[in-house]
């Protein structure tokens, strides 16, 4: 039986026959070298950076932006935090895409009492997420809020003192709430009675 052109694999992008000399493989499909481009940014792909999703191919970066997790703590690189929903890439399936913005966001926040589930920071009253939580204290605080109320010096669990649900460095705590009188509140080893 002779070989017929219609028996040849077809490129999913241009629907033309793909011959062995020009084929690129991804997701069990054969593409032309010229058609082997990201469905969003149009960069040419290689076997090391191609990702298939729903019959189309993407570079790993665009695939992550369009189909990856969205919301606080997810971004496009190590150490980045972002609220990118991927809308500019055509992503409409993210729950973040449906969140209100601007005045509508403020109205929803006010209507719900600003309520977001999770523990609240005693200083600013906003939700404390694990990524921003101060370590070493039983009550959740934002790292940025966990400083001395008087002098704003950074403190940790070994250099802090609590008073009326507020954090102070030991020096300010002693100055404001420690014993009063001659020889007190001047620092360690300065107590004198003479």
N, C-alpha and C positions, 0 to 999 in steps of 0.2 A: 504494500500500500504506500503510495507516495506521500511525502510530507506536504501539508497544506499550510499556508500562512495563518489561517484562522486557528490552527492547533498551537501556535506560538503564544506564550504568556503575554498578557497585556499590561501595560503600565497603568496603575490606578490614577495617576495624575493626568495623563494625556490620552489614554485608551489606545495607544499605538503599540504594535508588537515590540517586544524587548528581546534583542539578540544577546547571546552569551558574551560577546566581546564588550558590550556596553552596560551590562546589568549590574545593579546594586540591590542588595537584599535587605529587607527590614520587615519584621512582623509576618514572615512567610510570603511576602509579596516581592515582585521584581519591578524595579524602577529603572528608567534611563538615568545615566549619569547626570544629564542636564535637568532632570526632574527631581533628583534626589536633594531637595531643599526643604528647609523648615517651613511648615504651613503658616507661620506667623511672621517671622523676621526675614524669611527668604534666603538665609545663609545656606551655603552648600554644606552638606552633611557628610560625615564619615561613619564607619561602623562603630567608632568609639564614642560618638556623641549623639547618636540617633535614638529617639524614643518613639514608639508607635502608640497611638491612642485613637480608637474609633475609626480605624482605617486610614488615618492620616499620619504623617510623620512630622516630628518636631525636634529641635535641638533640646538638650536637657534643660537649659535655662528657661526657654519659652514654655516647655511642658510643665515645669515646676510652677511657673507664674500662672498658667491657665488652669491646671488641674490639681496642683498641690494644695496643702493645707493653707487656710487663710486666717488672718486675725492677728491679735497681739502675740508677739514672739516669733512669728514666721516672717521671713524676709527672703532676700535673694543673695544670701552669702553668710558666711560665718560671722556671728556677733551682731547681726542686724536685727532690729525690731521694726516691724512695720505693720501698717493696716492696708497694704495693697491688696485689693480684691481681684485684680487681673481684668477689670472691666475693659481696659483699652485693648485687650487681647480677645475680647468677645466672651469672656466668662460671665455667665449670668446665673450659674448654678450655685454660687457660694452663698451661705447664709449671711455673710458680711455684705453682699451686694444688695441685700434687702433692708439694711439698716438705714434709718433716716440720717440725714446730714444737715448741717447748718441750723436754721431756726426750727426745723422739724425735729432734729435731734434734741435740741434744748427743750422743746415742748414735751417730747416723750420722756426725757429725763426728769423734768419737773413733775409731769403727771404721775410718774412711777415713784416719785420721791427720791429720784437719783438712785434708786435701788438697783444694786447689782449684787448678785449672790457672792458670798465669800466674806472673810473677815475684814473689818474696817480698821484703818490706821487711827490710833488715838489722837494724833496731832492734826491731820488734815481731813479725816473722816472719809477718805476714798478707799475703795477696795484694794487690798494688798494681795498681789499675785505672787506665786512662789519665786519667780525670777527676780523680784524686786524686794524680797523679804529680808529684813535684818536678821542675822544669825545670832543665836545665843540667848534670846529672850523668849519667854513663854507667850507674851502678847505679841501678835504680828504688828510690825512697824515697817514702813518703807525705809530702805537704806538711806534715802535722801532726807527723811524726816527724823531719823534716829541720831540726833545731836543735842547738845546742851541747849536748853531753852534760853538761858541767859547769854552765854558767850558764843553760841553756835559751833563750838568745838566738837569735832567728831568724837563719839564715844563708842565703846563696845561693852560687852557684858561685864568685863572686869574693871572698867573705869567709869561706870555710870552709877548714879544713885537716883531712886525714884522718890517723888513727893507729889501727892495729889494727882496721880496718873500722868505726871510729866517727868521727862528725863532731864537730868542735870549731870555735868561732870562733877567729880568729887570736890573740886575746889569751890565751884559755885554753890554746890549743895551746902558745904561747910560754912561758907560766907553768909548764905541766906537763911539756913535752917539749923545750923549747928549751935553749940553752946555760945553764949555771948559773954563778953567781959574781957578783962585784961589777959592777954596770953592765948586767947582762943581765936581760931579762924585765920591764923597767919601762916599755916602750913605745918607740916610734920616737924616735931622736935623743937618747936618754938615756945612751948608752954613755959611760962616763968611766973613765979609768984613774988618776985622781989621788986 
